[in-house]
Structures are given as structure tokens and as C-alpha cells.
């Protein structure tokens, strides 16, 4: 023992051990305090106490002078310093976590008080316009082992239901948002995973508390207002008797009138002080009120029977909650009408030749056991070729430029029970009619099954919507689907009488009305008319689409 004491007393490296144990914790607390941040020299006192090598000294210096952008990043740096320095106090301090941290890491390892290392999985952003989502169902249960690439759950986005895959290997310890959870903000914690299976029971009663902790301090500053309320109440109480004094001296109270006359005057907002009574001792009677009203040109209505007013029956209704697709459709269409200067161009197109070509193609398809081609498939092809011919309409508006697309991707509006979907046919100008017909059929079925993927509806440059064939609508104007600059509304075909060359000559032809909605910032009126001319040419001479 004497030899050990001698070494401690004469060793430069060990003689400050007691000071280290007494001061190191306070230095670290001051470093992370929001009110008073310690200088890097205070933090480097730890370095002088433990005498780390020169390489470790460089690590400490770089960590001390670096700017702290988030508590989680700095905590990771300092923990590595503490491990190199061999400081047990710093290690224990960091393991307890930061009570003052206001940054909730949605993904990444955490060390909450009393909990083993774990990972918080947040609601992902699965589409460019997604702000919140719903959990359709979980495909994994609590306690299941998960591996990268495995599907954890199905998420209802603003446009479709998408599978969410696991990114890390581990065990699903806790499902925070169960099946059917609605309106979960992007980044909000939905599940917890751990590395070790024995840590799963520790998260049985786990619930995210960052939002609760942030809301609590906001309610603390409420006690100061009571004194102000007391000051306001005093002048109000003193003003009440002042207001009551003139009411007691009202001149109408000193006038004499019969009850019938007084009631009639109140019904017609007549002041009794302006009427001279003709009754005994100046009593105001009913005749005086009627004469006064007659002099103002008013008629005294017949007195309605009291107590016989019947209240209107209450309306019978049902409140239907908004679906995700309904919310996003409403917000995008409202944004379109408020920010895009729409104008509309309508043209009637003869479709006799188109119907004849369609019948020929369907005969070939049936002979080869293929699928039938619809009028809408031909319209999509004609629209794509017209966009290639007039590329100015295949563009979108930006603040600094107009972006003109080289790909012609046509969105097709599909109505389902859940709402309106617009799956996309990519490079429609380069595909054959049978290919377009098959893709439209498959995407429409996916939309009705609510199983569209983001790649099935993103990236469109122009939209076609048809209410003529399915619903018999003659003509309508559609709202542009941003950020696109045009949408074609297709009406139904109808028979019309067309005059011939002679006085008694005529024939019947089928005409279809189409309306092009244009963004005037991108498509001028003449450009829109040129596109409709090209589209009409392809419809009236459909053989040209096959060239």
C-alpha cells in the first residue's frame, strides 16, 4: 500500500484523479446546457485529467470546436471520444440520454432512459405529394424477426396503397400505430425495432413521448394571466351602476299607455315619447299608435296568433369521412383552379372513319383471341401523336422556365368507388393500339383494387378524361392536373344530319365533341388550336396513326 500511495502521489497522470471524479460531470452538464454553453477549454479539462494520446487529443479538439447541428449527431461524436479517452463518467452520462433534447430521431438508434438501443421507424414519404398516410394492415407481428427487403406493412398514401419494406435486420418490438390507423403525419413513429430478441418485452408499454414532452412546457406559462383578469374585472364592476342610472330615468317610464298600445308600439319600434295620448289624462291608446303608423305610411298587419309557430323538420343526413384520395384530389383541383389561368377550346370531330377502322381492328383481334380496342384507346393514341406534332402542349410551367418534355406520357382518368385515379401510359406515341388497350385495362383494374404503385401514376405530361362513352355526357370542361398544362375532355358521339351537295341530298354522320383545357401561361390560344387541328386530323383520318 505504501508503494502504491507513493506512485499516486508522484505520478503526474494519476495525482488529479480525485479532481476528475469531482468536476467531470459538471463540465459535461454545462457543455450541453441550453442556457450557458461551456467553452471548449472546459471540455478539454477531461482530456488533461485522463491524459489521452496525441491521436485522441486531435479527436477531442475537432469534436469540441465543431458546430452542433443536432443533439443526436454530437452525442455520437462525443461518445466515440469518451470511449477513446476511457472515461467511465462520460460514458454513463451519455448512456442516460439527453433530457433536454428537442430533436426526435424518426430513424436511427436511440437510448431513451431505461430502454435498450432501438430504432424508431417513422411514416415514410412514399410519393412527392404525401403529407400523411394510413396504415392499411401490418404483415409482421410484434416479436417477428425482420430482414432487409421484407414487407412490414401496407400504407395508404394520398394516391394508392404501397408496401413498406424493412431497411434493417432485427426484431419488431412494438407496433405503435396498428391496423387502420388514420392521418399519420410523415415522420411520425409507427413502430420500434431492436437488435436483440431478449429486448422485445422491454417495449411492451412503450409509447412515443417527445410530442407530449414538447406540449407540456407550452402550458406552463399560463399562471401569470390571473392578475390581469382581476384588474379588468374591477372597472367592469364599477361601470355597471353608471349604466343603470340613465335607464332608471327613461322618459317612457313616466308616460301612461294602455297595455295594447304599449305592445303595438314595441312591435313596430315606436317610441311612446313621440306620441300624444288622446285618452283620459293623456293616456296613449291603441288608436293613437295606429294613427301614428298611418301617418308614416305603414299598415298595421293583422296580429298573428301566438304560440302556433311550427319549427322546420330537422334534415336527415349521413357524414361520410374523407378518404386519402378524396383529400388529395380536392386539394390539387382547388390549387389548379386558383393558380392556373384556364381557357377552353371545343371542336366537333366526325368519327365515322374512326368507328370503321375500330370495327376492322376488332375483327382481327377476335380472330387472334386478342382483346377488343375501345374508342378511348384510339383517342389516347391520337392525343399522343398530336403532342409529338405540337410539343408546346407537352410542357409544364415553372417560375423561371417552361419545361418541355420529350416523353409523351398520357394519364387516363379512372373513376372508382374510392375516388378518381389517373394512371399513366408511358411513351404512348411509340406504342401500338393493342399495347395501349392492354395497359389501360390492367391499370384500370389496379385502380379499382386500390393497388396502384407510385410508378403507375407518376410522370404524366398530359391527361385524357372521357365521360362520353361510359356516361353519355355530350360535352364538358375538365380541370387541369398540375403540373401539366393541358387536359382533353372527351364527350359522347351522336348522329347528326349533314347537308349534301344538292338541295335534297343529305346524310347521317357521327360527331364527337372534345374540349381542350389549357394553361394560358404555357399554351397560347393559337397553339391550343393547332394541337386540336392535329388531333382532329388523326381522328378523322385514323389510318394516319398507323404510319
C-alpha positions in Angstrom: 0.0 0.0 0.0 2.8 2.4 0.8 4.4 1.7 -2.6 1.0 2.4 -4.3 0.5 5.6 -2.4 4.0 6.7 -3.4 3.2 6.1 -7.1 -0.1 8.0 -6.9 1.4 11.0 -5.2 4.4 11.3 -7.5 2.6 10.4 -10.8 1.6 13.4 -13.0 -1.0 11.2 -14.7 -2.7 10.0 -11.5 -2.5 12.8 -9.0 -5.6 14.6 -10.4 -7.9 11.6 -10.3 -9.9 12.9 -7.4 -10.5 16.3 -9.2 -11.6 14.4 -12.3 -14.2 12.5 -10.4 -15.5 15.6 -8.7 -15.6 18.0 -11.7 -16.0 16.0 -14.9 -19.8 15.5 -14.6 -20.4 19.2 -14.0 -18.3 20.2 -17.1 -20.4 17.9 -19.3 -23.6 19.3 -17.9 -22.5 22.8 -18.6 -21.5 21.8 -22.1 -25.0 20.6 -23.0 -26.9 23.3 -21.1 -29.2 25.4 -23.3 -28.7 28.5 -21.1 -24.9 28.5 -20.8 -22.6 26.7 -23.2 -19.1 26.0 -21.8 -16.0 26.9 -23.8 -14.1 24.1 -25.4 -11.3 24.6 -22.8 -13.7 23.3 -20.1 -14.4 20.2 -22.1 -10.7 19.7 -22.7 -10.2 19.5 -18.9 -11.4 15.9 -19.2 -8.5 15.4 -21.7 -6.0 16.9 -19.2 -7.2 14.6 -16.4 -7.2 11.3 -18.3 -4.1 12.0 -20.5 -5.2 10.5 -23.8 -2.6 10.0 -26.6 -1.9 12.7 -29.2 -4.2 11.0 -31.7 -7.1 11.1 -29.3 -6.3 14.7 -28.5 -7.0 15.6 -32.1 -10.3 13.8 -31.9 -11.4 15.8 -28.8 -10.3 19.1 -30.3 -12.2 18.6 -33.5 -15.3 17.5 -31.7 -15.1 20.4 -29.3 -14.9 23.1 -32.0 -17.4 21.6 -34.4 -20.8 23.2 -34.6 -23.6 21.2 -33.2 -26.4 20.9 -35.7 -28.4 18.3 -33.8 -28.1 16.6 -30.4 -28.0 13.2 -31.9 -25.0 13.8 -34.2 -23.0 15.5 -31.4 -23.9 12.8 -29.0 -22.5 10.2 -31.4 -19.2 12.1 -31.8 -18.7 12.7 -28.1 -19.5 9.1 -27.2 -16.6 8.0 -29.5 -14.3 10.5 -27.8 -15.4 9.1 -24.4 -14.6 5.6 -25.5 -11.1 6.6 -26.7 -10.5 8.6 -23.6 -11.6 5.7 -21.4 -13.8 8.0 -19.2 -16.4 6.0 -17.3 -18.3 9.1 -16.1 -18.7 10.4 -19.7 -19.9 7.1 -20.8 -22.5 6.7 -18.1 -23.7 10.3 -18.7 -24.2 9.7 -22.4 -25.9 6.3 -21.8 -28.6 8.1 -19.8 -29.6 10.2 -22.8 -30.3 13.8 -23.1 -33.4 15.1 -21.3 -33.1 18.5 -22.9 -33.1 17.1 -26.5 -35.9 18.5 -28.6 -35.0 16.5 -31.8 -36.9 13.3 -32.2 -34.9 10.9 -34.5 -37.5 9.1 -36.6 -35.0 6.6 -37.8 -31.7 5.8 -36.1 -30.6 4.2 -32.9 -31.9 5.9 -29.7 -31.1 5.5 -26.0 -34.1 6.6 -24.0 -34.0 6.3 -20.3 -34.3 2.7 -19.1 -34.6 1.3 -22.7 -32.0 -0.7 -24.6 -30.8 0.5 -28.0 -33.7 0.6 -30.5 -34.8 2.1 -33.8 -37.8 4.3 -34.3 -39.4 3.7 -37.7 -41.3 6.7 -39.0 -44.1 7.1 -41.5 -42.2 7.3 -44.8 -42.9 9.7 -47.7 -43.9 7.3 -50.5 -45.0 9.9 -53.0 -43.9 13.5 -53.8 -47.3 15.0 -52.6 -47.7 12.8 -49.5 -48.0 14.6 -46.2 -49.8 11.9 -44.2 -50.8 8.3 -44.6 -52.9 5.5 -43.1 -51.9 2.0 -42.0 -53.9 -0.5 -44.1 -52.6 -3.6 -42.3 -49.4 -5.0 -40.8 -47.9 -8.1 -42.4 -45.5 -8.6 -39.5 -46.5 -9.1 -35.8 -44.7 -7.9 -32.7 -41.8 -10.2 -31.9 -41.3 -11.3 -35.5 -37.8 -11.2 -37.0 -37.4 -8.8 -39.9 -34.8 -8.6 -42.6 -33.9 -6.0 -45.2 -36.4 -6.2 -48.1 -39.2 -7.8 -46.2 -42.6 -6.1 -46.3 -43.6 -4.7 -42.9 -47.0 -3.2 -43.6 -49.2 -1.7 -46.3 -49.5 2.1 -46.3 -52.4 4.0 -47.8 -50.8 7.1 -49.4 -52.6 10.1 -51.0 -52.9 8.1 -54.3 -52.5 4.4 -53.7 -51.7 1.6 -51.3 -48.0 0.9 -51.1 -46.0 -1.8 -49.4 -43.4 -0.5 -46.9 -40.2 -2.6 -46.7 -37.8 -3.1 -43.8 -34.4 -1.4 -44.1 -32.6 -3.0 -41.1 -32.3 -6.5 -39.7 -33.7 -7.1 -36.2 -36.9 -7.8 -34.4 -40.2 -5.9 -34.5 -40.5 -5.0 -30.8 -43.5 -2.6 -30.8 -46.2 -1.6 -33.3 -47.1 2.0 -32.3 -49.7 2.6 -35.0 -51.9 -0.5 -35.5 -54.1 -1.6 -38.4 -56.5 1.1 -39.6 -54.6 4.0 -38.1 -55.6 7.2 -39.9 -53.9 10.5 -40.7 -50.4 9.7 -39.6 -48.0 12.5 -40.4 -44.9 11.8 -42.4 -42.1 11.1 -40.0 -44.4 10.1 -37.1 -43.2 7.0 -35.3 -45.2 3.9 -36.3 -43.0 1.0 -35.0 -39.9 0.1 -32.9 -37.3 -2.5 -33.8 -34.4 -3.9 -31.7 -31.3 -5.9 -32.5 -31.6 -8.4 -29.7 -34.7 -10.7 -29.2 -34.5 -10.5 -25.4 -35.1 -6.7 -25.6 -38.6 -7.1 -27.0 -40.5 -7.4 -23.7 -39.0 -4.1 -22.5 -41.1 -2.2 -25.1 -44.4 -3.7 -24.2 -45.7 -0.4 -22.7 -43.6 1.9 -24.9 -45.2 5.0 -26.4 -43.5 8.0 -28.0 -43.3 10.8 -25.5 -41.5 13.5 -27.5 -44.6 15.3 -28.6 -46.1 15.1 -25.1 -42.9 16.5 -23.6 -42.9 19.3 -26.0 -46.5 20.2 -25.3 -46.1 20.3 -21.6 -43.8 23.3 -21.4 -46.1 25.3 -23.6 -48.8 25.1 -20.9 -46.6 26.1 -18.0 -46.5 29.9 -18.7 -50.3 30.1 -18.2 -50.3 31.1 -14.5 -49.3 34.8 -15.0 -52.6 35.9 -16.6 -54.9 35.7 -13.5 -53.7 39.1 -12.0 -54.5 40.8 -15.3 -58.0 39.3 -15.2 -58.6 40.7 -11.8 -57.6 44.2 -13.0 -60.0 44.0 -15.9 -62.9 42.9 -13.7 -62.7 45.9 -11.4 -63.5 48.6 -13.9 -66.3 46.5 -15.3 -68.0 46.2 -11.9 -67.7 49.9 -11.3 -69.2 50.8 -14.7 -72.3 48.7 -14.1 -74.0 51.2 -11.7 -73.2 54.1 -14.1 -75.0 52.3 -16.9 -78.0 51.6 -14.7 -78.6 55.2 -13.7 -79.8 56.6 -17.0 -82.1 53.6 -17.5 -84.0 54.5 -14.4 -84.7 57.9 -15.8 -86.1 56.7 -19.1 -88.9 59.1 -20.2 -91.1 56.2 -21.4 -91.5 55.0 -17.9 -93.3 58.3 -17.0 -95.7 58.0 -19.9 -99.1 56.4 -19.5 -100.3 54.0 -22.1 -102.7 51.1 -22.3 -101.2 47.6 -22.5 -102.5 47.1 -26.0 -100.9 50.4 -27.2 -97.6 49.6 -25.5 -97.4 46.2 -27.1 -98.3 47.6 -30.5 -95.6 50.3 -30.1 -93.0 47.6 -29.3 -93.8 45.5 -32.3 -93.3 48.5 -34.6 -90.3 50.0 -32.7 -92.3 53.2 -32.0 -91.2 55.4 -29.1 -94.1 56.4 -26.9 -92.5 59.8 -26.2 -93.2 60.8 -29.7 -96.9 60.1 -29.5 -99.5 62.4 -27.8 -102.2 60.4 -26.0 -105.9 61.2 -26.6 -107.3 59.1 -23.7 -108.2 60.2 -20.2 -105.4 62.2 -18.6 -103.3 61.9 -21.7 -103.4 58.1 -21.8 -102.0 56.6 -25.0 -104.4 54.2 -26.5 -104.3 51.8 -29.5 -105.9 54.3 -31.8 -103.0 56.8 -31.2 -100.4 54.2 -32.3 -102.4 53.3 -35.4 -102.8 56.9 -36.4 -99.1 57.4 -35.9 -98.2 54.4 -38.1 -100.7 55.5 -40.8 -99.1 58.9 -40.9 -95.7 57.2 -41.7 -97.3 55.2 -44.5 -97.2 51.9 -42.6 -100.1 49.4 -42.4 -100.8 47.6 -39.2 -100.6 43.9 -40.0 -103.1 41.5 -38.7 -102.0 40.2 -35.4 -100.6 36.7 -35.9 -101.7 34.1 -33.5 -99.0 33.4 -30.9 -97.8 30.0 -29.8 -98.6 28.4 -33.2 -95.2 28.7 -34.9 -94.1 25.2 -36.1 -90.3 24.5 -36.3 -89.0 23.2 -39.6 -88.3 19.5 -39.5 -84.6 18.5 -39.0 -82.7 17.3 -42.0 -81.8 13.7 -42.2 -78.2 13.2 -43.3 -75.1 11.0 -43.1 -71.5 12.3 -42.7 -69.1 10.3 -44.9 -65.4 10.6 -43.8 -62.9 11.8 -46.4 -60.6 9.2 -47.9 -57.0 9.9 -48.6 -57.6 10.0 -52.3 -60.6 12.3 -51.9 -58.5 14.8 -49.8 -55.6 15.0 -52.2 -57.9 15.3 -55.2 -59.8 18.1 -53.5 -56.6 20.0 -52.6 -54.9 19.6 -56.0 -58.0 20.6 -58.0 -58.5 23.6 -55.8 -54.9 24.6 -56.2 -55.3 24.2 -60.0 -58.4 26.4 -60.3 -56.9 29.1 -58.0 -53.4 29.3 -59.6 -53.7 28.1 -63.2 -55.4 30.5 -65.8 -57.7 28.1 -67.6 -59.2 28.6 -71.0 -61.1 26.1 -73.1 -61.3 25.2 -76.8 -64.0 22.9 -78.2 -64.3 21.2 -81.5 -66.7 18.7 -83.1 -65.0 15.8 -84.9 -66.5 13.3 -87.3 -65.8 9.8 -86.1 -67.3 7.7 -88.9 -63.9 6.6 -90.3 -62.6 6.0 -86.7 -65.5 3.7 -86.0 -65.0 1.8 -89.3 -61.3 1.3 -88.5 -62.1 0.2 -85.0 -64.5 -2.5 -86.3 -61.8 -3.8 -88.7 -59.2 -4.0 -85.9 -61.6 -5.7 -83.5 -62.4 -8.3 -86.1 -58.6 -9.1 -86.4 -58.3 -9.1 -82.6 -61.1 -11.5 -82.2 -59.7 -13.8 -84.8 -56.4 -13.9 -83.0 -58.1 -14.2 -79.5 -56.9 -10.7 -78.6 -58.6 -8.0 -76.6 -61.0 -5.5 -78.2 -59.9 -2.0 -78.8 -62.1 0.8 -77.5 -62.7 4.3 -78.8 -60.8 5.7 -75.8 -57.7 3.7 -76.8 -57.8 5.4 -80.2 -58.2 8.8 -78.6 -55.2 8.2 -76.4 -53.1 7.3 -79.4 -54.3 10.3 -81.4 -53.6 12.6 -78.4 -50.1 11.3 -78.0 -49.3 11.7 -81.7 -50.7 15.3 -81.6 -48.5 16.1 -78.7 -45.4 14.8 -80.6 -46.5 17.0 -83.5 -47.2 20.1 -81.3 -44.7 19.7 -78.4 -45.5 23.1 -76.9 -48.6 21.4 -75.4 -46.4 18.7 -73.8 -44.9 21.2 -71.3 -45.3 22.5 -67.7 -44.9 25.8 -66.1 -42.1 26.7 -63.6 -41.2 30.1 -62.1 -38.0 30.5 -64.1 -38.7 28.5 -67.3 -41.2 26.3 -69.2 -40.2 22.7 -69.2 -40.9 20.9 -72.5 -41.0 17.1 -72.2 -39.5 14.7 -74.8 -41.5 11.8 -73.4 -45.2 11.7 -74.2 -46.8 10.1 -71.1 -50.7 10.1 -71.1 -52.6 10.0 -67.8 -56.0 8.4 -68.1 -58.7 9.3 -65.7 -60.4 6.3 -64.0 -63.3 6.6 -61.6 -63.6 4.1 -58.8 -65.6 3.7 -55.6 -62.6 5.2 -53.6 -62.2 8.2 -55.9 -60.6 9.4 -59.1 -57.3 7.9 -60.2 -55.1 8.9 -63.2 -52.7 6.0 -64.1 -50.2 6.8 -66.8 -49.4 5.2 -70.2 -45.7 5.9 -70.8 -44.5 6.7 -74.3 -47.9 6.3 -75.7 -46.8 7.8 -79.0 -44.5 4.9 -79.6 -46.9 2.0 -78.6 -49.4 0.1 -80.7 -53.1 0.2 -80.1 -53.2 -3.3 -78.7 -50.5 -2.5 -76.2 -52.2 0.7 -75.1 -55.5 -1.2 -74.8 -53.9 -3.9 -72.6 -52.1 -1.4 -70.3 -55.3 0.7 -69.8 -57.2 -2.4 -68.9 -54.6 -3.5 -66.4 -54.1 -0.1 -64.8 -57.9 0.5 -64.5 -58.2 -2.8 -62.7 -55.4 -1.9 -60.3 -57.1 1.4 -59.6 -60.4 -0.3 -58.8 -58.5 -2.7 -56.5 -56.7 0.2 -54.9 -53.3 -1.4 -55.7 -51.6 1.2 -57.9 -47.9 1.7 -57.3 -46.3 5.2 -57.5 -44.7 4.3 -60.8 -48.2 3.6 -62.1 -49.4 7.2 -61.8 -46.4 9.5 -61.6 -44.6 11.1 -64.5 -47.6 12.0 -66.8 -47.3 15.0 -69.2 -50.9 15.2 -70.4 -54.3 13.8 -69.3 -57.3 12.4 -71.2 -60.7 12.1 -69.4 -63.7 10.5 -71.1 -67.3 10.9 -69.8 -68.9 10.3 -73.2 -68.6 6.6 -73.8 -69.4 5.4 -70.2 -71.9 8.1 -69.2 -73.2 9.7 -72.4 -72.0 13.2 -71.5 -72.1 15.3 -74.7 -69.5 18.0 -73.7 -67.8 19.2 -70.6 -64.7 21.2 -69.4 -62.1 19.4 -67.3 -59.7 20.9 -64.7 -56.0 20.7 -65.5 -54.0 18.2 -63.5 -51.0 20.2 -62.2 -48.1 20.4 -63.0 -49.4 19.6 -66.5 -50.6 22.3 -68.9 -53.4 20.6 -70.7 -56.3 18.0 -70.3 -58.6 16.7 -73.0 -62.3 16.2 -72.1 -64.0 13.7 -74.5 -67.7 13.7 -74.9 -70.1 11.2 -76.5 -70.7 10.6 -80.2 -74.1 11.4 -81.7 -75.7 11.1 -85.1 -76.3 14.4 -87.0 -77.8 15.3 -90.3 -75.1 16.6 -92.7 -76.3 18.5 -95.8 -75.2 17.1 -99.2 -74.3 18.9 -102.4 -77.8 19.0 -103.8 -80.9 20.6 -102.3 -82.5 17.3 -101.4 -79.3 15.5 -100.5 -78.2 14.8 -97.0 -76.5 12.1 -95.0 -76.1 11.0 -91.3 -72.7 11.1 -89.6 -71.5 10.6 -86.1 -69.8 13.6 -84.4 -67.9 13.7 -81.1 -67.3 16.9 -79.1 -63.9 17.3 -77.4 -62.8 20.2 -75.2 -59.1 21.1 -74.5 -58.4 22.9 -71.2 -55.2 24.9 -71.5 -52.8 26.7 -69.1 -52.6 30.1 -70.7 -49.1 30.7 -69.2 -47.8 27.8 -71.3 -50.2 27.3 -74.2 -51.3 30.3 -76.2 -54.7 30.2 -77.9 -53.2 29.7 -81.4 -51.0 26.8 -80.1 -54.0 25.1 -78.5 -56.0 25.5 -81.7 -53.1 24.0 -83.7 -53.0 21.0 -81.3 -56.8 20.4 -81.7 -56.3 20.6 -85.5 -53.7 17.9 -85.4 -55.8 15.8 -83.1 -58.9 16.2 -85.3 -56.8 15.1 -88.3 -55.8 11.9 -86.7 -59.3 11.1 -85.6 -61.0 11.8 -88.9 -58.2 10.0 -90.8 -57.3 7.2 -88.3 -55.2 5.3 -90.9 -52.5 8.1 -90.5 -52.0 6.9 -86.9 -50.7 3.6 -88.2 -48.0 5.1 -90.4 
